[in-house]
Amino acid sequence: MYQQVTIVGNVGRDPELKYMPNGRPVANFTVATNERWTDKQTNERKEKTTWWRVAVWGPQAETVSQYVSKGRQVMVIGTVEARAYLDQSGQPQASLELTARDVRFLGGRDGDVQGQPMDDYGAAENLSDIPF
């Protein structure tokens, strides 16, 4: 069995790059996805935001930490897990954690890159063409 999730949204905080004791890099950041609809009974516009915690491993983590920033639109493809935890006040909460297999830059507040893919080593293809 195989699970794959694709989300498109805006980065909520700059990626934080860390290195594991074995030297493997990991970048963590958040992505907000929005769902918009019109309530059929009230004709009122509604919106729901879902926050995703994203982890990117290996060479792609270093690329993401260099080129992804708060507000930028990205597409993330990977596997998801729901995690339960207690917040600071002791109330139960849940988060969606996405382990990314692929991150694509879609543009955003300060970027014009549309669908810039990354190669197998985690580097964006044609970096010289990216207007950063």
Secondary structure, DSSP 8 states (H G I E B T S, - for coil): ----EEEEEEEEEEEEEEE-TTS-EEEEEEEEEEEEEE-TTT--EEEEEEEEEEEEETHHHHHHHHH--TTEEEEEEEEEEEEEEE-TTS-EEEEEEEEEEEEEEEEETTB---SB-B-TTS-BTTGGGS--
